[in-house]
Amino acid sequence: MLFPTVSYGIFFLVVLVVAWALASRPEWHKNFLLLASYCFYGFWNWTYVPLLFAVSLGSALIAQRIQNATSPARKRWLILGVVLNLSILAYYKYTAFALLSLLNLWSLVAPPPVIGFDSPILPLGISFFVFHAISLLADTYRKKLRIRVNLRDALLYIAFFPQLIAGPILRASSFLPQLALPRNPRVIRANTACLLIISGLFKKVIIANILATRLVEPVFAAPSRFSGADTLLAVYGYAAQIYCDFSGYTDIAIGCALLLGYRFPRNFNAPYTAVSPQDFWHRWNISLSTWLRDYLYIPLGGSRAGEASTLRNLMITMVLGGLWHGANWTFVFWGALWGTLLVIHRLWLRVNTPAILVLRASVTWRWISRILLFQAVCLGWIFFRAPSFHIGLEILHRLTAPGPTTLATVPVVLVLILGLFGQYLPRRWRFGLEIEIARWPAALRGAGLAVALFIISVLGPTGVAPFIYFQF
């Protein structure tokens, strides 16, 4: 069930009304949200609802064991839970990738054997609900979870439908305490939620979909047919598309959760205004970057064991982060590229001569570094988007191809500018709009919402493309 569809709109309105009708009965309220979440997931494929339930229940039971056990049994339970969850993720996501890689290596020395193997269908959102399960175990082990693990609440935390398919990744220590609080409709920032939903739909349905259908998909499907100007436009177009697609999804998810009375963390903060690789990951997919930091980079040793170990840990974290995005060597390369950028940036920061310090403090250098970083980000996006290294290298080669642009139509250029440079708009404008809307009568606010939805439906391309991060 995709967010920008009539079916989801009807589903959410029913859930919203019933959930608030049950707000005075917390157990019924949470039971209903859990059932609604399983229905939401089952709308895609009911076959995998038992898998979601099994991962959630198994992790909740192990988390309870961790809370009740004493050292060193607590650590053994943690290791068991993490290994089980990662094994499930590896089976569904990486089995075929591992076998194909092994056969390719085998073919270098001898004809590989023929293996009869049906690759398992990748369950929608498995990367996200496995990461939530691991967060539940880790937060319980680290005693960041101040309340007792309740089975039903743990199931709802992992399966809660606004974030189930593509994030943002929630921390058990921040979401489970919300489930323990009574629902209070008076604290709901409905105007903020509606603005988030509208902005998310605009970014996804109009900007991301137009760029995908009229620019990015044609070029990445057949690079040889397009000039260097069109190829470069498509590379920048994909940078705008993936940002608007993913941030649009999370805006809708955060808005829907807020209307139900739950707060999600912010997941994007104008990432293309970043001035360094580290700054970019403080702004892009913040919930994932902090998850990788807290549950992978720091357990590996972080920056506690010297500079060489720090650089190694950065590289390992980013390579595994790339592999998490997809079972393809292009994603491994993308992660390795980001690891290299972070390592180079860290080494660059160690250069502290007076001239360099003056240069770094200048406004000119901030803009130079911002522009250079954006080009590096786009280089990474080429291989992130390309289905193979061959296509990725062909895209790079076509950047120098002569010829006029045929894809730079007015709608494409306009949405590309909005997608990239809209991030430079001051945040206070959105807050000012929220304050202004709060002064309107309820009828006018409702009419404004209806008009905005109508305009988005009219301007968007026919059909609804799935969110990019659904495949991860």
FENSULNOR-V606785 format. One record per backbone hydrogen bond with DSSP energy under -0.5 kcal/mol. NH is the residue of the N-H (numbers start at 1). CO is the residue of the C=O. Records with the same first field share a line. If there is no record, write none. Layout:
NH: CO / CO
//
This chain:
5: 2 / 3
9: 5
10: 6
11: 7
12: 8
13: 9
14: 10
15: 11
16: 12
17: 13
18: 14
19: 15
20: 16
21: 17
22: 18
23: 20
25: 22
29: 22 / 25
30: 26
31: 27
32: 28
33: 29
34: 30
35: 31
36: 32
37: 33
38: 34
39: 35
40: 36
41: 37
42: 38
43: 39
44: 41
45: 41
48: 45
49: 46
50: 46
52: 48
53: 49
54: 50
55: 51
56: 52
57: 53
58: 54
59: 55
60: 56
61: 57
62: 58
63: 59
64: 60
65: 61
66: 62
67: 63
68: 64
69: 65
73: 70
74: 70
76: 72
77: 73
78: 74
79: 75
80: 76
81: 77
82: 78
83: 79
84: 80
85: 81
86: 82
87: 83
88: 84
89: 85
90: 86
91: 87
92: 88
93: 89
94: 90
95: 90 / 91
98: 94
99: 95
100: 96
101: 97
102: 98
103: 99
104: 100
105: 101
106: 102
107: 103
108: 105
109: 106
110: 106
115: 113
116: 114
117: 115
119: 117
123: 121
125: 470
126: 123
129: 125
130: 126
131: 127
132: 128
133: 129
134: 130
135: 131
136: 132
137: 133
138: 134
139: 135
140: 136
141: 137
142: 138
143: 140
144: 139
145: 139
146: 144
150: 148
154: 150
155: 151
156: 152
157: 153
158: 154
159: 155
160: 156
163: 160
164: 160
165: 161
167: 163
170: 168
174: 171
175: 171
176: 172
178: 175
179: 175
180: 176
181: 178
183: 23
187: 184
188: 185
190: 188
193: 189
194: 190
195: 191
196: 192
197: 193
198: 194
199: 195
200: 196
201: 197
202: 198
203: 199
204: 200
205: 201
206: 201 / 202
207: 202
208: 203
209: 204
210: 206
211: 207
212: 208
213: 209
214: 210
215: 211
216: 211
217: 212
219: 215
220: 216
221: 217
222: 218
225: 222
226: 223
228: 401
231: 227
232: 228
233: 229
234: 230
235: 231
236: 232
237: 233
238: 234
239: 235
240: 236
241: 237
242: 238
243: 239
244: 240
245: 241
246: 242
247: 243
248: 244
249: 245
250: 246
251: 247
252: 248
253: 249
254: 250
255: 251
256: 252
257: 253
258: 254
259: 255
260: 256
261: 258
262: 257
269: 283
273: 270
274: 271
280: 276
281: 277
282: 278 / 279
283: 280
284: 280
286: 267
288: 285
289: 285
290: 286
291: 287
292: 288
293: 289
294: 290
295: 291
296: 292
297: 292
298: 293
300: 296
301: 297 / 298
302: 297
304: 301
310: 306
311: 307
312: 308
313: 309
314: 310
315: 311
316: 312
317: 313
318: 314
319: 315
320: 316
321: 317
322: 318
323: 319
324: 320
325: 321 / 322
326: 322 / 323
328: 326
331: 328
332: 328
333: 329
334: 330
335: 331
336: 332
337: 333
338: 334
339: 335
340: 336
341: 337
342: 338
343: 339
344: 340
345: 341
346: 342
347: 343
348: 344
349: 345
350: 346 / 347
351: 348
352: 350
357: 353
358: 354
359: 355
360: 356
361: 357
362: 358 / 359
366: 362
367: 363
368: 364
369: 365
370: 366
371: 367
372: 368
373: 369
374: 370
375: 371
376: 372
377: 373
378: 374
379: 375
380: 376
381: 377
382: 378
383: 379
384: 380
385: 381
386: 382
392: 388
393: 389
394: 390
395: 391
396: 392
397: 393
398: 394
399: 395 / 396
400: 397
401: 398
409: 407
413: 409
414: 410
415: 411
416: 412
417: 413
418: 414
419: 415
420: 416
421: 417
422: 417 / 418
423: 420
424: 421
425: 422
429: 426
430: 426 / 427
431: 427
432: 428
433: 429
434: 430
435: 431
436: 432
437: 433
438: 434
439: 435 / 436
440: 437
445: 441
446: 442
447: 443
448: 444
449: 445
450: 446
451: 447
452: 448
453: 449
454: 450
455: 451
456: 452
457: 453
458: 454
459: 455
460: 456
461: 205
465: 463
470: 467
471: 468
472: 469
//
